């Protein structure tokens, strides 16, 4: 990706981050041929560490595309930071029913403009004790159904050694990291269907299944037969009240 096409701010961001990652990590990039060279695409990675977005972003950048991540809209209200995030084309996401619809419109527009939108289907770092992918949320599936954009599954492994969410320990030694992408998830059976809860959950399970297989390949292990389902908060019973 030529710097003249990136513009000043994106080139500046890359110049800040990439030299640090070159020192901090040793990288193995696999499957970059599955990242489309042009056109709108949804990238769906697993999420093992708070550090892995910069690794996944570097991977996508190395494949010749500019990654556009989702972030809490409140960050865009922070002086200087908000302006910088706008300049480098990251995407604010609002919470709440009305605002969520607006956020979906922004994502649709980004894909229609030929952007690369990165959505972590799990929504947060995995809660699975051994860091296998867990059941995802339906945002990526809904966006794929609305836009028809391909969903490319991505797996990363190694970032959890830099920052392990289970221990909150940060490691400063040079660390191997590996990222791979697979072919777009086959979502053809749901093309043109109504985005009911059942449809979106089935699509999401298909996306997470492909991600899990890729993670298994990187780890040299067989992924669990069933996706980990995060514990649900239980409402207090009448006996617990008071």
N, C-alpha and C positions, 0 to 999 in steps of 0.2 A: 504494500500500500504506500504510494508515494506521498511524501510530506506535503507536496503542493496540493494534494487532494484532501489531506486531513485538515489543513488550515492551522492557524497559529495555536489555538487553545488545545486541540486534540494532540498536536505534535508536542506541545509543552507537557501535557499530562503523561504521554508516553515517555518523554525524556526524563521525567521525574521517577516513574515507577520501574521501567524496564532495567536500568542499570542496577538498581537495588536487588531486583529478582534474579539477575544474572549472577550476582555474588552470593545471594542467600540460598539459591536452589540450583540443583542440577536437574535438567528437564528432559523428559521423554515425551514427545508428541506423536500420537498415533491417530490414524483415521482422519487426518485433516481433509482428505479427498471427499469426505461426506459433508463438509461445510460448503454450501453453495457459494460460488464466487460472486454472485449478484442476486438481487431479488430479496423480498421479505422472507424471513425465516425465524422460527421460534426455537431457541436453544434451551433444552431442558436438562440441567445437570443434577447429579446427586449433591448433597450438602453435608460434608463431614466436619467442616471447620469454618469459623468466621474468617479464616485466612483464604479459603479456597476461591472466593470471587476474584481476587487479583490474579490467582493462578489461571482460572478459567478465562478471565479477560485477556491475559497474555496469550493464551492458547488461540483464542479466536482472532486476536490481532495478528498473530503469527500466520494464521491461515488466510490473511488478507482482508479481514472484515473488521469493522468497528463495533464493539459490543455496547449495547444499550441496556443497562441494568435498571431494575425497579428499586425505588427507595421511598422511605416514608416522606410524605409531602412536607412534614414539619422541617425537614432538613433544608428545603428550598427557602425557608424563611430566615435561616441563619445568615447574618451579614457576611459577605464575601463568599462563603461556602455555597450559598444558594445560587449566586451569579456564576460561580465556577461550574457547578453541576449543569446549569443551563447551557453554558458554552460548550461543554463536552457531551451534550446531548443525552444525558441520563434522564430517566422518566419518573416523575413524582406520582405516587399512588396515594389516593385519599381513602379513608375508611368511612363506613356508613353507606347506607343503601343508595342515596342520591349521588353522593360523591364517587362511589364505586363505579357507577354508570359512566360518569365523566372520565374516570381513569381508563375504563375500557375503551372509550372513544379515542383517547390519546394513544393507546397501544395499537388500536386498529389503524390509526393514521400513520404511526411509525412503520408498521408493516407495509402499508400501501405505498409508502415512500421508499420502500426497498430496504428497510433497516433490519438489523439483527437484534431481536429482543430476547434477552436472557431471563427466563422464569424458572425459579426453583420450585418444582411442584410440591415439595415437602413443606415449603413455607418457612422453615426454620432448620437449624442443624438437626440431624437425625437424633432421635431419642432411643434408637435401638442400641442395646448395650455394647454390641460389637461393631457399631457404626455401619451396619447394612442399611440400605434405603428403607424407609417406612412408607406407609400409604400416603398418597399425595392428596393435595387439595385440587379443586377442579378448574382453577383459573387458566392454566395452559390449554386444557381441553376446550374450554368455552371459547377462548381466543382462536384456536384452530378451527373450530366449527363455524365461527362467524366469518373468518377471513379466508379459509382454505389454505392458509400458509402451512408449509411442512413443519413437522416437529422433529428436530434432530436430537436424539438422546446422547448425552455426554456423561462420562464417568471420570472422576478424578480420585487419585489416591496418593497420599503422602503429605498433603496439607495438614492432616490431623497430627502429624509429628512436629509440625511447626507450632501450631496452637491446637491443643486437644480440648474440645469443649467439655469433656468429662472431668478434667482436672484444672482447666483454666491456666495451664502452664505454657509459657512462651519459650520456644527454643531458638537460639540465635546462631546455631551451627549450620553449615551448609547441608541442605537436606534434599534427597532425591524426591521428585514429584513426577507423576505420570498422569497424562490426560489422554483420553481417547473418545472418538465419536463413532456412532454407528449410522447405518442407513436411516432415513426418515421412518418414523413409526408408521406402520400400516393402519391408518384410520379410515380406510375407504368404506368400510361397512357402515359407518355412521354418517357418510356424506349426505348432506341435505336433510338430516333428521332434525326433529325438534329438540332443543337443548334441555331435556328433562333432567332431573337429578340422577335418574338411573342411567341415562345415556352418558352424561358427563362423568359419572363414577366409573362406568365401564371403559370409557376412553382413557381416563386417568390411570386406571389399573393397567391398561395396555402400555401406556407410556412408562410407568414405573417398572413394569416387567422387563422392558427392553433396557432400561437404565440398570436394573439389578443384574442382568446378564453381563453387561459391560463391566460393572464393578467386580463381578466374580472373575472375569477374565483377567483384570488387572491384579486381583489378589491371588489368583491361582487357586481359588476355592469355589465350591458350589454355593450359590446364594440360598438362603432359606426358602423352603417351598412356598411359604405364605409371607406376604408383606407384613411387617410389624405394624400394628395399629396402636397409635399413641394412646396412653390412658386418658380416659375422659373424666372431666371433673364431675364428681357426684354431688348432687344437691343434698344439703343436710336433711336428715330425717326429722320427724316431729320430736323424737326423743333427744335429738342433739340440740334443739333450739333452747334459747334462754341461758 
